Amino acid sequence: MSRINKLLRAFERFVGLPWESNLAGPQRVWFVVYDKTDERRLRARLTEFEISTKQTGHPYILIDLTNTFAQWMAEQEYRESYFEDPSALDLLLPEFEASLVERIRRVLSSPEVTADSVVALSGIACLFGFVKVSSIIQGLAPHIRGRLLVFFPGEHENNNYRLLDARDGWNYMAVPITVHD
């Protein structure tokens, strides 16, 4: 059985368990952790995660973050100057992060998202180098009513997450879903 098949089976078992309702926002985050080399294979099968979620009676909303930075940058008035001097972009990245958190927060707060919903984030790897996933999750945690599912290409060990196997990671309360489950 392929790693993605194993991961999907682990997710199916996990999403079908009873959900605790009295969890804090950070505890409502699930990370589907997979090898970065499986990114395209996982993306090709995202619909299967949606189907598995809906079969357990939970609504599912997918937010693809793949083009988020490019779309945001295209809206910036002085975008050309940032291409000429990319180091100047460092001053603008906090604004991008705030915009990204607000975009996802609007979905999390929408009327169709309930305490039984799964809101899934794909394309997290495309944010690497621009924002930290930990900052995004911290900004969203107070707004999570159901579960926030993050498709996470990287590693998880002892509650330490490393996006794309980066040297620095962070310790987080999210529930990991891995092929080892």
N, C-alpha and C positions, 0 to 999 in steps of 0.2 A: 504494500500500500504506500502511495506517495506521501510526502510530508504534508502537502496541502490536504489530501484526503484525511490524514490523521488529525490535522488541525481542525478541519471541518467537523469531524466526529467528536472531537473534544468540545468544540463550541456547541454542537447540538446537545450534548449531555449537560453542559453548563447552563445554556439558556433555558432548558426545560426544568431546571430546579426551581423550587418556590423562591420568590424574591422577598427579602426582608424589607419592610417599609420604613423602618426607623433608622436608616443609615445616613450618615453625613454625606455631603456632596462628594468629597474625595473617595469615599468608599463605594460610590455608585459608578465608578469608572472601571471599565474592563479593557485590558490590552490584549489583543490577539497578536502574540509575538511570533514572528516567523523570520527565517533566514533572509537576509537582504537579497540573496540570489534568486529567491522565489517571488520577488515582487510582481513580475508579469504574470506568473502562473496564478498567484493569489487574485490579482485584479481580474483575470479572466473568469474567476469563479465567485466574484462578489455576490452575484445573484443567488448563489446557493446559500450564502449566509442569510440573506434576506428571506428566502423561502423557509429555511430552518427556524428563523425567528417567528415568522408569521404562523407557521404550523403549531407553535406553542401558544398562540393567541396574543402575541405581542405585536403592536404596530412597529414599523421599521421605516426610518428615514435615513438616506445616505447623503452625506455632504462630501463631495470630492474637492479636495483642496489643491489639486495638481496645478491648476493655472492661477491660483489666487494671487500670488506675488506678481506675476506678469500683468494680470488685469488691473491690480491696484497701481502698479508702476505706470501703466499706460494712462491712468487718470491724473498723474502728477504733472503739474504745470511746468516744472523745471526738469523733467525726466532726462532730457538730452544732456544737461550739465552733470547729472549723476553718472551717465555712461562715460563722460569725459574724465571724471574724477570719482571712481567708485568708492574711495575712502570717505567721501562726503556723505555717502549713503548711510553711514553709521548713525548720523544725526536723525535720519528719517525712519530708521527701523522701529523705534518705539511707537511711532504713529501707525506703521503697518501692523504691528502686533495688536494695538488697540482696535484697529479697524477689523482685523481678523476675529478677535474675541467677540466684538460686537456683532459681527455677521453670524457667527455660530450661536451666540446668546439669543439673537432674535428667533432663530429656529427653535432653540430649547424652550423659549418662552411662548411660542405660538400655541394657539388653542388646540391644534391637533396633536400636540405632544402632551402625553399624560404620564402618570406614575407607572404605567405599564409599557411605555414606549422605549424603544431602542433607537437612539440617534447615533449613527455610525460615521466616523471620519476616515476617509481614505486619502491617499496622496500626501501623507505626513512627511515622507522623505523629501518632497519638493520644497519643504520649508527649511531644510537643513542649511545652516549658515546664515539664515535670516532671523529666525526666532527660535526660542527654546520651547520644546513641547511642554516641558514642565510649567513654564510661565502661562502658556495657553490653558492648560488644564486647571491651574490655580485660579485663573480669571473666570473660568466656566463653572467651577465646582459649586458655587452657591446657587447656580441656576439649573442644576440637573435635577429633574423630577423623576425620571425613569432611570435609564442606564445610558451612559456615554460609552460607546464601543469605539476603540481606537485601533485601527489596523497598523501595527507597529513593526516595521522592518528593522530588526536589531537583535539585541540580547537582553535577557532577564536573568539575574542571578542574585539571590539573597535580597530581594526587593530593590535591587539596583537595575535601572533600565539604561541601556545605551543605544541610542538611535544610530542606525547604520554602523554599529560596532565602534562608534567614536570612543576616543580615549576617555573623555569625561562623561560620566553618567550622573544620574540623580536617584535618590532614594524616594520612593513614592508609594502611597497606600493603594494604588490601583490593583485590581485583581488580575493576575496574569492568566491567560489561557494559552497553553503551549502544547506542543506535540507530546510532552511528557505527562500531561494530565490524564 
